[in-house]
Amino acid sequence: MSRASAETSPITGAAEVTLRGRERPDGAPADGAVEMSTRDRILDIALELFTEKGFDKTSLREIADRLGFSKAAIYYHFASKEDILMALHLRLHEFGREALDAIGQGTVTPAVWATLLEGLIDKMLDQRSLFLFHERNQAALEYLHKEHHEAEHDDFQLRFRQALANTDISVEGRVRMAGALGAVMSTLVLAGEVFSDVPSDELGRQLRSVVEDLMGRA
């Protein structure tokens, strides 16, 4: 019978459960449930190494060694190092998709916009390591983005612009909506590592205060 054990993710600190005794000798899993856990562990370690050393200077061997796997176990889940980079990149796109889904449900009023930004701040702060990884691997991600996600990126911009173009909202309100989004994105993305030494709770408190100031009269 399989034996379950809890392991701690090196990035999130969260416990992961892996079913021992059901993995193949090369470290690859024998069923889908274990596969997801192992895949996430590979991504967490890759995120850590890509952030520490950079994508170009990190090898699949290093990822496998830190996991205690063989390279064959990595290849069971990912065909190449670029596929791992793609999977990490897609984690970032999840934020945008959720925001677009909310926008697509109806007219985005300033109140709805403020709620969207509140949720976005929480999710982005929970994944600060992803944005630091993005900042330190811009060249590799820029190429990846051009090859695979230009259309999706254009859709993001179009949907946000459509929301801001709603003439039922005053010009002041729309400018404040744009400014509030800009404050969130510039602080958590464009500023790079400038605020990396600021605890997430404090950074979130300051950002919410800025958004409240901007949206209070929208």
C-alpha positions, 0 to 999 in steps of 0.5 A: 500500500502507498504511504503518504508523506508531507513535504514543505514547498521551498517557495511557499512554505506550504505542505505538499503531500506526495504518495511514496511507493507509487512513484517510478524508480526514476522519480516519475509518478505512477498516477495523475494525483501524484503527477500534479504534486511532483510537477508543482515541486519541479516548478517551485524549485525551478522558480527558486533557481531561475530567480537566484541564478537566472534562466540561462545559468540554471540547468535541468541537472541542477533542478533535478539534483535539488529535488533529489530526482534524475533528469528523466523524472524532469523529462516525464513532466517537461520536455525542456527547460523552456517548457518549465519557463512557459509553465511559470509564465502561465502562472502570471497570466492567471491573474490577468485571466481572472480580472478579464473574467470579472470584467466580462460579467457586466459593466465595470463601475468604479466600485467594481474596479476598486474591488477588482484591484483589492483582489489583485493586490492580495493575489499579487502579494501572495505571489511576489516570488513570481514577479521577482522571477519575472524581473530577473529573467526579462530577456528569456520571458520577452522572447517567450511572450512574443512567440506565444502570448502576443494575442493574449496580451493584446486581449488584456489591453483591449478589455481594460481599455474598453472598461476605461472607455465607458462614457457612462462614467465621468472622465474623472472617474475613468482617470482615477480608475486608470491611475489606481491600476497604474499604481498597483502595476507600477509598484508590484511589477514595474518597480522591480526589486525596489520594494523587495525588502518591504514586508508584504503586509506593509506594502499591501497596506500602503497600496490599498491606501493609495487605491482608496485615495484614488477611487474614493471620488471616482 
